Amino acid sequence: MDNSWYCTLLLCDIRNDDMKKKYKVIKTISSHMGTLYKDEVVSLVEEGLEGGLKVRDATGRLWNVSKREVKWIS
């Protein structure tokens, strides 16, 4: 069985992870689920329709934030 398709998918997944948009948190965001601290770098998971973003922090936790709470860095 040829596993070249699996290697291709794996390489594409790694490249996509490196090319994700990065944002810096402008102000500390607290919720009942925890705290996302100012100056923390997060990566974009999904853009919402009404100006919201779903981002992932360094620990892997998902956060829903507005575009006003973060600044695009790369």
N, C-alpha and C positions, 0 to 999 in steps of 0.2 A: 504494500500500500504506500502510495506517495504522500508524504506529509509536507510537501512544499507549500501548499495552500495555508497550512497552519503557521509555518514560519513567516509567510508573507503577512498574515493577519496579525501576528505577534509584533512584527516590525512596524506595521502601520499603527498599532495601538501605542507603541512606545513613542513614535514620532508625534502622534496626536497629543499625548500627554505633555511632551515638551513644548508644544505650540499653543497650549491653552493660554487664554488671556489671564494676566495676573492683575490683581487690584490690591491697594493698600487701604486699610480701614482708617477713616478720618476721625471717628469718635468711638469711644467704647460703647458697645451694644450689650445690654443685659437682658436676660429673659429667664424664665423658670427652668430652661434647659442648660443654662450656663452663661458665660460671658465671652464675647469676642472683643479683644482689647485693641485699643488705638495703636496704629502703626504695624499691626499684624498683616502679613501678606496672605491673601487667599486666591484661589483659582476659580475661574468661572466654570460652572457646570451647565447652566441653562439661563437664557434670557427670558424674562416674562413679558407679557404684552403691555402691561401698564407701568413700565419703568422699574419693575422689580428684577432682582437678580437672585439666582440660586448659586451660592458659592460654597466651596469646601475649604476648611481651614487646615492647618498643619496636622491636626490629630485625626482628620478624616470626617469630622462632623459637618453636616450640611446646615447652611444658614440661608434664610430668605432675608435679603437686605434691599434697600432702595438705592438707586444710583447716586443719591445725594449723600449716602453714608460711606461711600467708597470712592477711591480715585484710581483710574486706570494707570498702570505703570509699564506693562509690556504685554 
